[in-house]
Amino acid sequence: MASKRELLEELLAPVVESLDCELWGIDYQTHGRNALLRIYIDSERGISVDDCEKVSRQVSAVMDVEDPISSKYTLEVSSPGMDRPLYKLEQYQRYIGAQVELRLRMPLDGQRKWRGLLAGVEGDEIVLRIDSENEYLLPIDSIEKANIIPQFDNEK
């Protein structure tokens, strides 16, 4: 059975793409009776406030008609930013060589939070290099949340 996030992605991806943007990812969180639907959009030309506004208006209209969330929710539309979250294998593939921070659904070697170099993608697993001697193969399904760690030119 598809998750709420997957169902929302299926519903909203065509809307976002029709506005010349890419649906980077969706975060859906519930807080008691309220929910937060955060939609990340991207584009090769970058994302402007106008892009976010256009997508927000169109997504709101589709959500009103389709009504996939029965509770009260807040809609946010934004760029994924420099510390962009990663959702799909293709996104991990794009960022091989980047530093990432991730949280696993279940502990591995006694820890859920990991930081390291995204060294590769093999099948449906990512290769996370912690240091020169330690690499881990992590199934994408075991990753609860992953973000790029922004690197600036003046950092070593």
C-alpha contacts under 8 A as a table, 3 or more apart, distances in Angstrom:
res1	aa1	res2	aa2	distance
2	A	6	E	5.87
2	A	7	L	6.37
3	S	6	E	5.14
3	S	7	L	6.29
4	K	7	L	5.14
4	K	8	L	6.14
4	K	28	Y	7.69
5	R	8	L	5.14
5	R	9	E	6.09
5	R	26	I	6.37
5	R	27	D	6.93
5	R	28	Y	6.32
6	E	9	E	4.99
6	E	10	E	6.19
7	L	10	E	5.18
7	L	11	L	6.30
8	L	11	L	5.06
8	L	12	L	5.93
8	L	26	I	7.82
8	L	68	P	7.49
9	E	12	L	5.20
9	E	13	A	5.54
9	E	23	L	7.88
9	E	25	G	7.59
9	E	26	I	6.89
10	E	13	A	5.82
10	E	14	P	7.70
11	L	14	P	7.01
11	L	15	V	7.79
12	L	15	V	5.20
12	L	16	V	6.35
12	L	23	L	7.98
12	L	59	V	6.76
12	L	62	V	7.90
13	A	16	V	5.24
13	A	17	E	6.05
13	A	22	E	7.61
13	A	23	L	5.66
14	P	17	E	5.07
14	P	18	S	6.00
15	V	18	S	5.25
15	V	19	L	6.86
15	V	55	V	7.64
15	V	58	Q	6.89
15	V	59	V	6.78
16	V	19	L	5.39
16	V	20	D	6.98
16	V	21	C	5.62
16	V	22	E	6.34
16	V	23	L	6.03
16	V	41	I	7.58
16	V	55	V	6.13
16	V	59	V	7.78
17	E	20	D	5.14
17	E	21	C	5.03
17	E	22	E	5.64
17	E	23	L	7.04
18	S	21	C	7.34
19	L	54	K	7.72
19	L	55	V	7.05
20	D	43	S	7.50
21	C	41	I	6.24
21	C	42	D	5.72
21	C	43	S	5.21
22	E	41	I	5.49
22	E	42	D	5.06
22	E	43	S	5.92
23	L	26	I	7.93
23	L	39	I	7.49
23	L	40	Y	6.26
23	L	41	I	4.78
23	L	42	D	6.57
24	W	39	I	7.76
24	W	40	Y	5.25
24	W	41	I	5.08
24	W	42	D	6.01
24	W	80	P	7.25
24	W	87	Y	7.93
25	G	39	I	6.12
25	G	40	Y	5.21
25	G	41	I	7.16
25	G	85	P	7.87
25	G	86	L	7.80
25	G	87	Y	6.41
26	I	37	L	7.18
26	I	38	R	5.74
26	I	39	I	4.68
26	I	40	Y	6.16
27	D	36	L	7.76
27	D	37	L	5.98
27	D	38	R	5.07
27	D	39	I	6.55
28	Y	35	A	7.18
28	Y	36	L	5.74
28	Y	37	L	4.73
28	Y	38	R	6.37
29	Q	35	A	5.56
29	Q	36	L	5.23
29	Q	37	L	6.72
30	T	33	R	7.28
30	T	34	N	5.92
30	T	35	A	4.08
30	T	36	L	6.27
31	H	34	N	5.16
31	H	35	A	5.55
31	H	36	L	7.80
32	G	35	A	7.62
33	R	71	S	6.57
33	R	72	K	6.86
34	N	71	S	6.43
34	N	72	K	5.16
34	N	73	Y	5.39
34	N	74	T	7.79
35	A	71	S	7.08
35	A	72	K	6.29
35	A	73	Y	4.33
35	A	74	T	6.31
36	L	73	Y	5.36
36	L	74	T	4.88
36	L	75	L	6.23
36	L	76	E	7.64
37	L	73	Y	6.76
37	L	74	T	6.02
37	L	75	L	4.92
37	L	76	E	6.25
38	R	75	L	5.97
38	R	76	E	4.67
38	R	77	V	5.88
38	R	78	S	7.67
39	I	75	L	7.72
39	I	76	E	6.14
39	I	77	V	4.79
39	I	78	S	6.42
40	Y	77	V	5.93
40	Y	78	S	5.10
40	Y	79	S	5.30
40	Y	80	P	5.33
41	I	47	I	7.42
41	I	52	C	7.73
41	I	77	V	7.21
41	I	78	S	6.15
41	I	79	S	5.25
41	I	80	P	6.63
42	D	46	G	6.49
42	D	47	I	6.03
42	D	79	S	5.89
42	D	80	P	6.92
43	S	46	G	5.05
43	S	47	I	6.18
47	I	51	D	6.09
47	I	52	C	7.35
47	I	79	S	6.04
48	S	51	D	5.14
48	S	52	C	6.56
49	V	52	C	5.09
49	V	53	E	6.16
50	D	53	E	4.97
50	D	54	K	6.11
51	D	54	K	5.20
51	D	55	V	6.14
52	C	55	V	5.23
52	C	56	S	5.92
52	C	77	V	5.49
52	C	78	S	5.88
52	C	79	S	7.83
53	E	56	S	5.03
53	E	57	R	6.21
53	E	77	V	7.64
54	K	57	R	5.27
54	K	58	Q	6.33
55	V	58	Q	5.21
55	V	59	V	5.88
55	V	77	V	7.25
56	S	59	V	5.17
56	S	60	S	5.93
56	S	75	L	7.52
56	S	76	E	7.40
56	S	77	V	6.05
57	R	60	S	5.20
57	R	61	A	6.34
58	Q	61	A	5.16
58	Q	62	V	6.37
59	V	62	V	5.13
59	V	63	M	5.98
60	S	63	M	5.04
60	S	64	D	6.06
60	S	75	L	7.88
61	A	64	D	5.17
61	A	65	V	6.42
62	V	65	V	5.19
62	V	66	E	5.93
62	V	67	D	7.91
63	M	66	E	5.19
63	M	67	D	5.15
63	M	68	P	6.62
63	M	69	I	7.89
64	D	67	D	5.34
67	D	70	S	6.54
69	I	72	K	7.66
69	I	73	Y	7.68
80	P	83	D	7.16
80	P	84	R	4.59
80	P	85	P	6.63
81	G	84	R	5.14
82	M	148	I	7.19
82	M	149	I	7.67
82	M	150	P	5.69
83	D	147	N	5.70
83	D	148	I	4.74
83	D	149	I	5.47
83	D	150	P	5.58
84	R	147	N	5.43
84	R	148	I	5.52
85	P	145	K	7.29
85	P	146	A	5.53
85	P	147	N	4.20
85	P	148	I	6.50
86	L	91	Q	6.01
86	L	92	Y	6.47
86	L	145	K	7.48
86	L	146	A	5.42
86	L	147	N	5.78
86	L	148	I	7.49
87	Y	91	Q	6.78
87	Y	92	Y	7.84
87	Y	145	K	7.85
87	Y	146	A	7.46
88	K	91	Q	5.31
88	K	92	Y	6.60
88	K	140	I	7.91
89	L	92	Y	5.05
89	L	93	Q	6.09
89	L	121	V	7.48
89	L	124	D	7.00
89	L	126	I	7.98
89	L	140	I	7.29
90	E	93	Q	4.91
90	E	94	R	6.30
91	Q	94	R	5.08
91	Q	95	Y	6.55
92	Y	95	Y	5.24
92	Y	96	I	6.40
92	Y	118	L	7.69
92	Y	120	G	7.98
92	Y	121	V	7.20
92	Y	126	I	7.48
93	Q	96	I	5.56
93	Q	120	G	6.91
93	Q	121	V	6.20
95	Y	98	A	5.54
95	Y	118	L	7.21
96	I	117	L	7.92
96	I	118	L	5.17
96	I	119	A	5.63
96	I	120	G	5.62
96	I	121	V	7.92
97	G	117	L	6.15
97	G	118	L	5.41
97	G	119	A	5.73
97	G	120	G	7.77
98	A	117	L	5.79
98	A	118	L	5.61
98	A	119	A	7.97
98	A	148	I	6.81
98	A	149	I	7.45
99	Q	115	R	7.25
99	Q	116	G	5.52
99	Q	117	L	4.49
99	Q	118	L	6.04
99	Q	148	I	6.04
99	Q	149	I	5.35
99	Q	150	P	7.63
99	Q	151	Q	7.96
100	V	115	R	5.68
100	V	116	G	5.63
100	V	117	L	6.13
100	V	118	L	6.36
100	V	146	A	6.84
100	V	147	N	5.62
100	V	148	I	4.52
100	V	149	I	5.20
101	E	113	K	7.38
101	E	114	W	5.74
101	E	115	R	4.39
101	E	116	G	6.71
101	E	146	A	5.73
101	E	147	N	5.40
101	E	148	I	6.43
101	E	149	I	6.48
102	L	113	K	5.77
102	L	114	W	5.29
102	L	115	R	6.40
102	L	143	I	7.00
102	L	144	E	7.56
102	L	145	K	5.55
102	L	146	A	4.11
102	L	147	N	6.30
103	R	112	R	5.29
103	R	113	K	4.49
103	R	114	W	6.31
103	R	143	I	6.07
103	R	144	E	5.58
103	R	145	K	5.24
103	R	146	A	6.41
104	L	107	P	6.38
104	L	108	L	7.80
104	L	112	R	4.85
104	L	113	K	6.51
104	L	142	S	5.66
104	L	143	I	4.43
104	L	144	E	5.09
104	L	145	K	7.01
105	R	112	R	7.03
105	R	142	S	5.53
105	R	143	I	5.82
105	R	144	E	5.09
106	M	112	R	6.27
106	M	142	S	7.12
107	P	110	G	5.26
107	P	111	Q	4.67
107	P	112	R	4.44
108	L	111	Q	5.42
108	L	112	R	6.36
111	Q	114	W	7.55
115	R	130	I	6.76
116	G	128	L	5.98
116	G	129	R	5.45
116	G	130	I	4.60
116	G	131	D	7.40
117	L	128	L	5.66
117	L	129	R	4.98
117	L	130	I	6.45
118	L	126	I	7.26
118	L	127	V	6.08
118	L	128	L	4.96
118	L	129	R	6.43
119	A	126	I	7.65
119	A	127	V	5.22
119	A	128	L	5.66
119	A	129	R	6.00
120	G	126	I	5.84
120	G	127	V	4.90
120	G	128	L	7.38
121	V	124	D	7.21
121	V	125	E	5.78
121	V	126	I	4.39
121	V	127	V	5.79
122	E	125	E	5.26
122	E	126	I	6.12
122	E	127	V	7.21
124	D	139	P	5.92
124	D	140	I	6.07
125	E	137	L	5.98
125	E	138	L	5.14
125	E	139	P	4.08
125	E	140	I	5.38
126	I	137	L	5.66
126	I	138	L	5.29
126	I	139	P	6.39
126	I	140	I	6.64
127	V	135	E	6.60
127	V	136	Y	5.69
127	V	137	L	4.76
127	V	138	L	6.48
128	L	135	E	5.51
128	L	136	Y	5.18
128	L	137	L	6.47
128	L	138	L	7.35
129	R	132	S	7.32
129	R	134	N	5.96
129	R	135	E	4.30
129	R	136	Y	6.47
130	I	133	E	7.71
130	I	134	N	5.48
130	I	135	E	5.99
130	I	136	Y	7.84
131	D	134	N	5.43
131	D	135	E	7.40
138	L	142	S	6.80
138	L	143	I	7.60
139	P	142	S	5.38
139	P	143	I	7.16
140	I	143	I	5.41
141	D	144	E	7.66
143	I	146	A	6.98
151	Q	155	E	6.77
152	F	155	E	5.49
153	D	156	K	7.83
